[in-house]
Amino acid sequence: MNKEQIKYVESILKSKEVKIQGIKIDLTEEQLQKLQQLVEPKHPFKRVDKGENYYFVEPYVDGVFSSLKLTENYNELGDMKFNNGNYYNNKEFAEQVAMDLNLQQKLRKFTYENGWSDDWWEDTNTMKYSVFFDWLFKNWCFGTTLVNRNLFDVYFKDAEVAQRAIEEVVKPFCKENPNYRFQEE
């Protein structure tokens, strides 16, 4: 939301009503809470109250990561998930984390099937390639590095394999997962 939109929502929250075509409509407490969520900074790792739902990510038997739901009881399991960072108060955020992990695993498998070797990090003269989403142009691209290694990126041996990863792995994954946050226009 831009600053004007935030100011507008804050004015609605203050008056607890909206005006549509000259008619004032009082908002319910639930509607006001939803509006408040629009202007509050979101913190998906904040612990929920007892009895509320939280989400975590785990692989099913088939190895695909999924978002699962539990009710907060402040027990050992909830403490463990909260302390290790696999605890989300937002279902949509947890689903995105699961999709991130699934795509990363598919890319990791693809790179090793197409000639990648971790030994290449010892050669500072060999270019390494990784894919990324360009937020400005809303499309998938690949970039290069010689020595800088992002802990969460998957690297490819050359530009051709990186481009194939986009076409053969990333784009089909996005098509299969239309709610994934990284979608081309």
Secondary structure, DSSP 8 states (H G I E B T S, - for coil): --HHHHHHHHHHHHHTEEEETTEEEE--HHHHHHHHHHHS---TTS---TTSEEEEEEE-TTS-EEEEEEE---SHHHHHHHHTT--BS-HHHHHHHHHHHHHHHHHHHHHHHTT--GGGGG-TTS-EEEEEEETTTTEEEEEEESS---TT--EESSHHHHHHHIIIIIHHHHHH-TTSS----
